[in-house]
Amino acid sequence: MRYSTLGRTGIRVSQICLGTMTWGEQNTEAEAHRQLDMAIEAGVTFLDTAEMYSFPPKPETQGRTETYIGSWMQARRNREDVVVATKVAGPAEWATHLRGGPRFTRDHIERALDASLQRLGTDYVDLYQLHWPERKTNYFGQLGYQHDEASRFQPLNEVLDTLNRLVEAGKVRAIGVSNETPWGLMTYLGIAERTGGPRMASIQNPYSLLNRSFEVGLAEVAIREDCGLLAYSPLAFGMLSGKYLNGARPEDARLTLFPHYERYLGGRAEDATRAYVDIARDAGLDPAQMALAFINSRPFLSANIIGATTEAQLESNLASIDISLPEDVLDAIEAVHGENPTPTP
């Protein structure tokens, strides 16, 4: 395993982070515990969850993933050995079961954190993240920005002040953003510089061979401002394994179970995926491991958030940290990217 530091916090994390959003829907509590044991054995120290998990979000399973992590930490008595990241939800029509519609007011954030702490069975989280912006902007698959003058949101300085109070109270060690834009991240960082409050330590955005939009604007910010990427959906919901090519829908696979999640589907995505799979196979590599190894090599990365529903998938994904891609493979990847950039934002 390789390790990095979250921003300027001094918090050391494994560069492979275990994503957990399927736990409580596609995975049982016992399966979640086995995955956690496997990851720890491989050197993983970093776990990522959210108050709205498991996926897909619904009232019946909300918070279940955090509960599974909490029961595992209690059983293993290892809270101090792991770095736990969770997130507070922003507003969305499908999230009204959370506090009647989540917002980034002080009351909402404090209530969300206290509920997460209770489910996790701990009195602090290592990294607390804003899951997506409260304002209307381009995230969750939207590339172009369409300004909405009527969009109302909590002033970012007030949001940061709330997070600062949580840090001062000892409930949070570090803070971060997710699904954020260059303007949002730089605004938060600027406020922290002026006020002396806590800086955003990380940014959790989508990044994969099918979605390299992070490189436009945010990559430079991540490097120059010491606010590294926590890459989510590194396999684009499993697309980059090649298992969905030619219309295939394997039993119990995510896009088979939840076909309305079309963010990573489409003709351009399939064309690009086929090309990447061919590169991997020509080089004697597993396509999924190649896709993950590419992300692991990026200079703006703090951690790559892998997820798996089976132990075999998890074992393969964990092994990607030991793979270094040769120059000819990297050149071939860049050639495909140049012909078909970011087909699935």
C-alpha positions as CSV (number, residue, x, y, z in Angstrom):
1,M,0.0,0.0,0.0
2,R,1.0,3.6,-0.6
3,Y,0.0,6.5,1.7
4,S,-0.5,10.2,1.3
5,T,-1.5,13.2,3.6
6,L,-4.9,14.9,3.5
7,G,-4.1,18.4,2.5
8,R,-2.1,20.3,5.2
9,T,-3.8,18.4,8.1
10,G,-1.1,15.8,8.8
11,I,-3.7,13.1,8.6
12,R,-2.1,10.1,6.8
13,V,-4.4,8.0,4.6
14,S,-4.0,5.0,2.3
15,Q,-4.1,5.9,-1.4
16,I,-6.7,3.2,-1.8
17,C,-9.8,4.3,0.1
18,L,-12.6,1.8,0.6
19,G,-15.9,3.0,-0.7
20,T,-19.0,1.6,1.1
21,M,-22.1,2.9,-0.6
22,T,-23.4,-0.6,-1.6
23,W,-23.5,-1.8,2.0
24,G,-27.1,-2.1,3.2
25,E,-28.5,-2.6,-0.3
26,Q,-26.3,-4.9,-2.3
27,N,-24.2,-6.1,0.6
28,T,-25.2,-7.4,4.0
29,E,-23.6,-6.4,7.3
30,A,-21.6,-9.6,7.4
31,E,-20.3,-9.0,3.8
32,A,-19.4,-5.5,4.7
33,H,-17.4,-6.7,7.7
34,R,-15.5,-9.2,5.6
35,Q,-14.7,-6.5,3.0
36,L,-13.4,-4.2,5.8
37,D,-11.2,-7.0,7.2
38,M,-9.8,-7.7,3.7
39,A,-9.0,-4.0,3.1
40,I,-7.3,-3.6,6.4
41,E,-5.2,-6.7,5.8
42,A,-4.1,-5.1,2.5
43,G,-3.0,-1.9,4.3
44,V,-6.1,0.3,3.7
45,T,-6.7,2.7,6.5
46,F,-9.2,5.1,4.8
47,L,-13.0,4.5,4.7
48,D,-15.5,6.7,2.9
49,T,-19.3,6.8,3.6
50,A,-22.1,9.3,3.8
51,E,-25.3,10.0,5.8
52,M,-27.5,9.2,2.7
53,Y,-26.0,5.7,2.0
54,S,-26.7,3.0,1.1
55,F,-27.2,3.5,-2.6
56,P,-29.6,4.1,-4.2
57,P,-30.8,6.6,-1.6
58,K,-34.1,5.8,0.0
59,P,-35.6,6.2,3.5
60,E,-35.6,2.5,4.3
61,T,-31.8,2.1,4.0
62,Q,-30.6,5.6,4.9
63,G,-27.7,5.6,7.3
64,R,-27.4,1.8,7.2
65,T,-23.9,1.9,5.7
66,E,-22.6,4.1,8.6
67,T,-24.2,1.6,11.0
68,Y,-22.3,-1.3,9.5
69,I,-19.0,0.6,9.8
70,G,-19.8,1.4,13.3
71,S,-20.6,-2.2,14.3
72,W,-17.3,-3.3,12.7
73,M,-15.2,-0.7,14.5
74,Q,-16.9,-1.7,17.8
75,A,-16.3,-5.4,17.2
76,R,-12.7,-5.0,16.1
77,R,-12.0,-2.2,18.7
78,N,-9.9,-0.4,16.1
79,R,-11.4,3.1,15.8
80,E,-7.9,4.8,16.2
81,D,-6.5,2.7,13.4
82,V,-8.8,3.9,10.6
83,V,-9.5,7.3,9.0
84,V,-13.3,7.6,8.6
85,A,-14.8,10.1,6.2
86,T,-18.5,10.8,5.9
87,K,-20.7,13.5,4.3
88,V,-23.6,15.7,4.9
89,A,-26.2,15.8,2.1
90,G,-27.1,18.9,0.2
91,P,-30.6,19.8,-1.1
92,A,-32.2,17.5,-3.7
93,E,-35.8,16.5,-4.5
94,W,-35.0,12.8,-3.8
95,A,-33.4,13.6,-0.4
96,T,-36.4,15.1,1.4
97,H,-36.4,12.1,3.8
98,L,-33.4,13.7,5.4
99,R,-34.5,16.5,7.8
100,G,-37.4,17.4,5.5
101,G,-34.9,18.4,2.8
102,P,-31.3,18.9,3.8
103,R,-29.6,22.3,3.7
104,F,-26.2,23.7,4.8
105,T,-27.6,25.8,7.7
106,R,-25.9,25.4,11.0
107,D,-28.8,23.4,12.4
108,H,-28.9,21.0,9.5
109,I,-25.2,20.3,9.5
110,E,-25.0,19.9,13.3
111,R,-28.0,17.5,13.3
112,A,-26.5,15.5,10.4
113,L,-23.2,15.1,12.1
114,D,-24.6,14.1,15.4
115,A,-26.7,11.4,13.7
116,S,-23.7,10.1,11.8
117,L,-21.6,10.0,14.9
118,Q,-24.3,7.9,16.6
119,R,-24.5,5.5,13.8
120,L,-20.8,5.2,13.5
121,G,-20.5,4.7,17.3
122,T,-17.7,7.3,17.7
123,D,-17.4,10.8,19.0
124,Y,-15.5,12.2,16.0
125,V,-15.1,11.8,12.3
126,D,-11.7,12.3,10.7
127,L,-13.0,14.0,7.5
128,Y,-16.4,15.6,7.2
129,Q,-17.5,16.6,3.7
130,L,-20.2,18.6,2.0
131,H,-21.6,15.9,-0.3
132,W,-22.6,18.3,-3.1
133,P,-23.1,22.1,-3.4
134,E,-26.2,23.7,-2.0
135,R,-26.2,26.1,-4.9
136,K,-27.3,25.2,-8.5
137,T,-24.1,24.5,-10.5
138,N,-22.7,21.8,-12.7
139,Y,-22.2,18.5,-11.0
140,F,-23.6,14.9,-11.1
141,G,-23.0,14.6,-14.9
142,Q,-23.5,18.2,-16.0
143,L,-20.5,19.6,-17.8
144,G,-21.6,23.1,-18.9
145,Y,-22.5,25.7,-16.3
146,Q,-25.9,27.4,-16.6
147,H,-26.2,30.4,-14.3
148,D,-29.4,30.7,-12.3
149,E,-29.7,34.1,-10.7
150,A,-32.6,32.9,-8.6
151,S,-30.5,30.2,-6.9
152,R,-30.3,30.7,-3.2
153,F,-27.8,29.1,-0.9
154,Q,-26.2,29.6,2.5
155,P,-23.2,32.0,2.2
156,L,-20.1,29.9,2.0
157,N,-18.4,31.9,4.8
158,E,-21.3,30.8,7.1
159,V,-21.0,27.2,6.0
160,L,-17.3,27.3,6.8
161,D,-17.9,28.9,10.1
162,T,-20.3,26.1,11.1
163,L,-17.7,23.5,10.1
164,N,-15.0,25.4,12.0
165,R,-17.2,25.2,15.2
166,L,-17.4,21.4,14.7
167,V,-13.6,21.2,14.4
168,E,-13.2,23.3,17.5
169,A,-15.7,21.1,19.4
170,G,-13.5,18.1,18.6
171,K,-16.2,16.3,16.5
172,V,-14.4,16.7,13.2
173,R,-10.6,16.6,12.5
174,A,-10.7,17.9,8.9
175,I,-13.2,19.1,6.3
176,G,-13.6,18.6,2.6
177,V,-15.9,19.2,-0.3
178,S,-17.4,16.8,-2.9
179,N,-18.8,17.3,-6.4
180,E,-17.5,20.9,-6.2
181,T,-16.4,23.3,-8.9
182,P,-13.2,25.4,-9.1
183,W,-15.1,28.5,-8.0
184,G,-16.5,26.8,-5.0
185,L,-13.3,25.2,-3.9
186,M,-11.2,28.4,-4.4
187,T,-13.9,30.5,-2.5
188,Y,-13.7,28.2,0.5
189,L,-9.9,28.3,0.4
190,G,-9.9,32.0,0.2
191,I,-12.3,32.4,3.1
192,A,-10.1,30.1,5.2
193,E,-7.0,32.1,4.3
194,R,-8.6,35.4,5.3
195,T,-10.2,34.1,8.5
196,G,-7.6,31.7,9.7
197,G,-10.2,28.9,9.9
198,P,-9.9,25.3,8.7
199,R,-9.0,24.8,5.0
200,M,-10.7,22.2,2.8
201,A,-8.3,19.3,2.9
202,S,-9.7,17.3,0.0
203,I,-12.2,17.4,-2.9
204,Q,-14.1,14.2,-3.7
205,N,-15.2,14.3,-7.3
206,P,-15.7,11.8,-10.1
207,Y,-12.6,10.8,-12.0
208,S,-12.0,7.9,-14.4
209,L,-10.9,7.1,-17.9
210,L,-14.4,8.0,-19.0
211,N,-14.5,11.3,-17.0
212,R,-11.4,13.4,-16.8
213,S,-13.2,16.7,-16.4
214,F,-11.3,17.2,-13.1
215,E,-8.2,17.9,-15.1
216,V,-9.8,21.1,-16.5
217,G,-9.4,23.7,-13.7
218,L,-9.4,21.6,-10.6
219,A,-6.2,19.6,-11.1
220,E,-4.1,22.7,-10.8
221,V,-6.0,23.9,-7.7
222,A,-5.6,20.5,-6.1
223,I,-1.8,20.5,-6.6
224,R,-1.1,24.2,-5.9
225,E,-3.5,24.4,-2.9
226,D,-2.6,21.1,-1.3
227,C,-6.3,19.9,-1.7
228,G,-6.0,16.5,-3.3
229,L,-8.6,14.5,-5.2
230,L,-10.5,11.7,-3.6
231,A,-11.6,10.0,-6.9
232,Y,-15.0,8.5,-6.9
233,S,-16.5,6.2,-9.5
234,P,-13.0,5.3,-10.8
235,L,-14.5,2.4,-12.8
236,A,-17.6,4.4,-13.9
237,F,-20.1,2.1,-12.1
238,G,-18.1,-0.9,-13.4
239,M,-18.2,0.2,-17.1
240,L,-14.4,0.1,-17.4
241,S,-14.2,-3.5,-16.4
242,G,-15.8,-4.2,-19.8
243,K,-18.6,-6.3,-18.3
244,Y,-21.4,-4.1,-19.9
245,L,-20.0,-4.1,-23.4
246,N,-22.3,-5.2,-26.3
247,G,-25.4,-4.8,-24.2
248,A,-24.4,-7.3,-21.5
249,R,-26.1,-7.0,-18.2
250,P,-24.5,-9.5,-15.7
251,E,-26.8,-10.7,-12.9
252,D,-26.6,-8.6,-9.7
253,A,-24.4,-6.0,-11.4
254,R,-25.2,-2.4,-10.4
255,L,-26.5,-1.2,-13.8
256,T,-28.5,-4.4,-14.1
257,L,-30.2,-3.8,-10.8
258,F,-30.5,0.0,-11.3
259,P,-30.9,0.6,-15.0
260,H,-32.2,4.1,-14.7
261,Y,-28.7,5.3,-13.6
262,E,-27.6,6.1,-17.1
263,R,-24.8,8.5,-16.3
264,Y,-22.0,6.1,-17.5
265,L,-23.9,4.6,-20.4
266,G,-24.2,5.7,-24.0
267,G,-22.7,5.2,-27.4
268,R,-19.6,7.3,-26.8
269,A,-19.0,5.7,-23.5
270,E,-19.2,2.2,-24.9
271,D,-16.8,3.1,-27.8
272,A,-14.3,4.6,-25.4
273,T,-14.6,1.7,-23.0
274,R,-14.1,-0.9,-25.8
275,A,-10.9,1.0,-26.8
276,Y,-9.6,1.0,-23.2
277,V,-10.4,-2.6,-22.7
278,D,-8.5,-3.5,-25.9
279,I,-5.5,-1.5,-24.6
280,A,-5.5,-3.5,-21.4
281,R,-5.9,-6.9,-23.0
282,D,-3.2,-6.2,-25.5
283,A,-0.9,-5.3,-22.6
284,G,-1.8,-8.4,-20.7
285,L,-3.6,-6.3,-18.0
286,D,-7.0,-6.7,-16.4
287,P,-9.1,-3.8,-17.7
288,A,-10.4,-2.7,-14.3
289,Q,-6.9,-2.8,-12.7
290,M,-5.5,-0.7,-15.6
291,A,-8.2,1.9,-15.1
292,L,-7.5,2.1,-11.4
293,A,-3.7,2.1,-11.9
294,F,-4.1,5.1,-14.2
295,I,-5.9,7.0,-11.5
296,N,-3.3,5.9,-8.9
297,S,-0.6,7.5,-10.9
298,R,-2.1,11.0,-11.1
299,P,-0.1,13.8,-9.2
300,F,-3.2,15.5,-7.9
301,L,-4.6,12.3,-6.2
302,S,-4.9,11.9,-2.5
303,A,-6.9,8.6,-2.6
304,N,-8.7,6.4,-5.1
305,I,-12.1,5.3,-3.7
306,I,-12.7,1.8,-4.8
307,G,-15.9,-0.1,-4.2
308,A,-16.9,-3.8,-4.7
309,T,-19.9,-6.0,-4.1
310,T,-17.9,-9.3,-4.1
311,E,-14.7,-10.3,-2.4
312,A,-13.1,-11.2,-5.7
313,Q,-13.7,-7.7,-7.1
314,L,-12.3,-6.2,-3.9
315,E,-9.2,-8.3,-4.1
316,S,-8.6,-7.4,-7.7
317,N,-9.2,-3.7,-7.1
318,L,-6.9,-3.6,-4.1
319,A,-4.1,-5.1,-6.2
320,S,-4.2,-2.2,-8.5
321,I,-2.0,-0.2,-6.2
322,D,1.0,-2.4,-7.1
323,I,0.6,-1.8,-10.8
324,S,2.7,0.7,-12.7
325,L,1.6,1.3,-16.3
326,P,4.3,1.3,-18.9
327,E,4.7,4.4,-21.1
328,D,3.3,2.7,-24.2
329,V,0.1,1.9,-22.3
330,L,-0.1,5.5,-21.0
331,D,0.4,6.8,-24.6
332,A,-2.3,4.6,-25.9
333,I,-4.7,5.8,-23.1
334,E,-4.0,9.4,-24.1
335,A,-4.7,8.7,-27.7
336,V,-8.1,7.3,-26.9
337,H,-8.8,10.2,-24.6
338,G,-7.8,12.7,-27.3
339,E,-10.3,11.1,-29.7
340,N,-13.1,10.8,-27.2
341,P,-12.6,13.0,-24.2
342,T,-14.9,12.7,-21.2
343,P,-17.8,10.8,-22.8
344,T,-19.6,10.4,-19.4
345,P,-19.2,13.4,-17.1
